[in-house]
Amino acid sequence: MRRLAIRCMLSDKQRNGDLIVLRDVALPEGKTKEVVAALAALDLTGKVLLVTGEADPRIVQAAHNVEQVYTLPAALLNVGDLIKYRHLVMTVDAVKTAEALWATQSRRPSKATMGGAA
């Protein structure tokens, strides 16, 4: 159920133009002003969820002082944050991680999990 909810929210963000995918988030100095400049360049105002492939302390620190911006590694992506934040900015690595975690998978039970013998 969680997998479906996250997939639906990601699709909704993409459909509404609220999803931006970046090759990478480059913050050479790791400064808040760089995050502010990047968001301005993307013409983003309001609440922004910035999702990276892995937790990146430099990005977290730089974005921490930017009001209405929250950072998150893709493995911790959740429906609550997808609802709370209007814009979703993801790195390519974050998209790949999200696909690996939340993509559709066949959920056919095997005989071993059904308690049956071959």
N, C-alpha and C positions, 0 to 999 in steps of 0.2 A: 504494500500500500504506500509506503514511504517512497519507494522507487518511482511509482506512478505519479505521485504528487510532485516530486521534484522535476521529473521530466515535463509534466504539464506546465509548471511554473517557468521552466527554462524556455519552453516553446512559446509561452505567452509573452515573455520578455522579448524574444526574438521577433515575434509577429508584430509587436507594438513598437519596435524600433528602440527598445530600452536595453538592448544587449550590444555591447561593443567588445570585440575580440582584438587584443593587441598581441603582437609577436612577443613582446616582453615589456616589463616596466623598468626602465632604466633611470635610476636615480644616482648619478655619479657622486654627488656629495651626501646623499641620504638626508636631505633637508626638506622641511615642510614646504618651503617656497617652491620646490620642484614639483611636489604633488599638486599644489595650487595651480602652477603654470600648466601642468599636464591636463588637469581638469578643465581649465580655461580653453586650452587648445582643442579639447574635445567638445567644447561648448556644453558642458554639463553643469547644471545647477540643481540644487535639491539634494536629496539623500542618494548616496552612491555606495554600492557594495563592490569592493575591489577584491577579486578572487585570484589567487596565485596557485601554481601547481603544488608548491610546498610552502610551509611557513617561512617567511622571510623577515627576520627581525629588523632589517634596515628599512623595509617598506612599512612595516608596522609602526616603527618609531617615527618615520617621516610623516605618516598619515594620522598619527595619534592626535595631533593638535589641530587637525582640519575638521571643523564642525561638519557634521552630517556625512562623514566618510568613515566606513568601517572596513577593515581588511580581514580576510579569512582564507585559509588554505582550502583547496577544493574538496578535500576529504571531509571537511566539517560543514560543507554547504548544507543548508536546511531550508525548509519551506518558510519558517518564521522570518528569517532574514530576507528571503526572496520577496516576501510580501511587504516587509517593513521598508525596504530600500527601493526607490523607484528605478534607478539606473543600475545596471549590472555591467561591470567591466571585468573581463576575464582575460588572462593570458592564454596563449595557445596551449601551454603545459596544463593549465587549469582545465581547459576544455577536454584535453585528452584524459586527464584524471577523472573528470566528471563522466565522460563517456564510459570509461572502464568501470566506474562504480555504479552508474545509474542507467546504463543502456538496457534495452530490452533483452532479457535472457529467457530461454525456454525453462520453464519451471516444472517439467515432467518428473514426477518422483520415480526413482529407480526401484527395482524389485527389492534391493537391500533395505531401502528406507521404508518400504511398504510392509516389510516383514515376510515377504514371499521368498520362496526358494526357486532356483532356476530349473 
